[in-house]
Amino acid sequence: LSLLCVAGCLWQVARAAHGAVAVAHPFVTAPAFFCKYNCSASGRVNHPGKCFLQDKIFETRNVTWMLLKTRAAEGIPIPPLLEEWEVYSEQDMTWEGWFHVKAPPQPKRSMLMGTFGTNDHVTLYSGLNRRRHGALWLEADGSVGMSTNTGKSSGSIKGPNIVDGRWHHLAAIWNRTAGGGAMITRSYKYFHVQFSAIIGRPAILEELGENIKRAVAAEANMTVNDVWVYFEDLQTRLFEGRTAVTWTVNAAAETLDMTLAMIVRSPTYLDSMMFALMNTTAITSAFTGLKLPVESNVEIYESELPTFEFVGTARLFVDGYEHKGRITYSPLEENIADNGQFLIGGGHQGRPVDCEFSRVRIWSLALTQAQLFEIINAGCTPPDASSFIGGEWPHGLYGAWPLSGQPNNTFGPMASLIEQSAWEKQIGPLGTPNEFNYDDQKLYPYWKHVVTGEAIQDWTNDTDIHLSYTNGGRFIRGGACNVDACPPQSPDLGCPLERTLNFDSAEQCEAFASWNFCKLAGSTRSRPNMRSLDGCHIR
């Protein structure tokens, strides 16, 4: 027991010495079982034993999601980024975790992990359609994907349908290193096109943008998702509209020369851009000039040659396998993670995702496929960052949320997660007619959905549709790592169980397992290349 205590105390002291952020509640790991199996009947060498856990996971119940605060509570005009998030988001990033999605969001997509929302953590959500973001999405058809609309970034990656009753390991990687992708930029100007008449009519603006995207994609032999379009109002005279158009198209670095050649040498480029304009519904309302018909005044001028730059890229992995697509962004100009807050398990425009999740981690480096497989194969005991990555604390691991009963961060400088919902608790004024307390004329609290306006009585028996600490999201026993007792046979070799010991925490169990392994196998002395014996310095 003294050995176990010393091991636990040393770990806590080391963690504190490296500057770990204190959390509101102590992290308590579920009970664990040390299980030893006898393989002598099969002629195999007996393993000293391993630990199994009674594990918990977080279930949203299609009501809530988790939020990591990235900004201070106050600031003018926008609250500043928290120091630890500012440092983290200026590097490469990997967001990874385990998700079991029960149903896709409705009526539109929401995010499983990503940056979105208000620039403070007080307001519950942002309903703005154009809010900048970078995210790992869950689409309404159940498929997972990645995209960002920050700055001049463009492109998307589409993954498989993950609403299949299984747990999946998902990883979104944002690589700021220039050279992973390429971004081609070109601009031109429309004469006698009044942008102020377009910006006030969203339907026209959206259709014009989509028409230009399709035209550029056809000219460059790319997809519409590879193109992004920007407009600028250049009008200086009352009846002489001028609108600048700049588009970007992302391309793989290895095929940049071919794409660039197609755009530069295209004989139909200007005709395509004019057709995109003229084929927009009701666009003539934005035309100026004295000649009739009014379309005859419109022309394209100052069409510039394209430029390019090597830029950062993004990658999507599901269960360790990459899904192809293209996302590019300029790492020197755009920070994918500087808008809103970091959301997990829903929250985009107030939409939750009906899912369960656990063991979410964020890294300040672009993990490789081999490293992702190592995390997946490690299963319920993720690799220790100090040996997995090395270097100085926090070894690239800025946040680790096991979600095994609590939302606390167990490694790195980030804070605990906060449960959120689009349901707000409100008090109806006495005697004022409203959704339900008009009938009883009593001062009862109620829940109001800030997106739909729906109101629900606080005492409703339907515990799945509004938020409280007892009937919103919850921590439940479950997940791939949950067991109630030692399995009667070892999962890997099928050997019969010989010995069972119960422990109050995973730390105690792992310390005991390490001690047994070291006692049987020896120490690392004179064997520095045997990583499996790290920590075996028992006299």
Secondary structure as UniProt FT lines:
FT   HELIX           2..17
FT   TURN            18..19
FT   STRAND          32..37
FT   HELIX           40..42
FT   STRAND          50..53
FT   STRAND          56..59
FT   TURN            61..63
FT   STRAND          64..68
FT   HELIX           83..89
FT   STRAND          93..103
FT   STRAND          110..116
FT   TURN            129..130
FT   STRAND          134..138
FT   TURN            140..141
FT   STRAND          143..148
FT   TURN            151..152
FT   STRAND          154..161
FT   STRAND          168..175
FT   TURN            178..179
FT   STRAND          181..191
FT   HELIX           195..199
FT   HELIX           202..220
FT   HELIX           224..226
FT   STRAND          227..233
FT   TURN            238..239
FT   STRAND          242..252
FT   HELIX           253..255
FT   HELIX           256..265
FT   TURN            267..268
FT   HELIX           269..278
FT   TURN            281..282
FT   HELIX           283..286
FT   HELIX           294..297
FT   STRAND          299..301
FT   STRAND          307..318
FT   TURN            319..320
FT   STRAND          321..323
FT   STRAND          325..329
FT   TURN            331..333
FT   TURN            336..337
FT   STRAND          341..344
FT   STRAND          346..348
FT   TURN            349..350
FT   STRAND          351..352
FT   STRAND          354..363
FT   HELIX           369..378
FT   TURN            379..380
FT   HELIX           385..388
FT   TURN            393..396
FT   STRAND          397..401
FT   STRAND          418..421
FT   STRAND          423..427
FT   TURN            430..431
FT   HELIX           437..440
FT   STRAND          445..449
FT   TURN            450..452
FT   STRAND          455..457
FT   TURN            458..459
FT   TURN            463..464
FT   TURN            469..471
FT   STRAND          474..477
FT   TURN            480..481
FT   TURN            491..493
FT   STRAND          496..503
FT   HELIX           506..521
FT   TURN            525..526
FT   TURN            528..529
FT   HELIX           531..533
FT   TURN            534..535
//
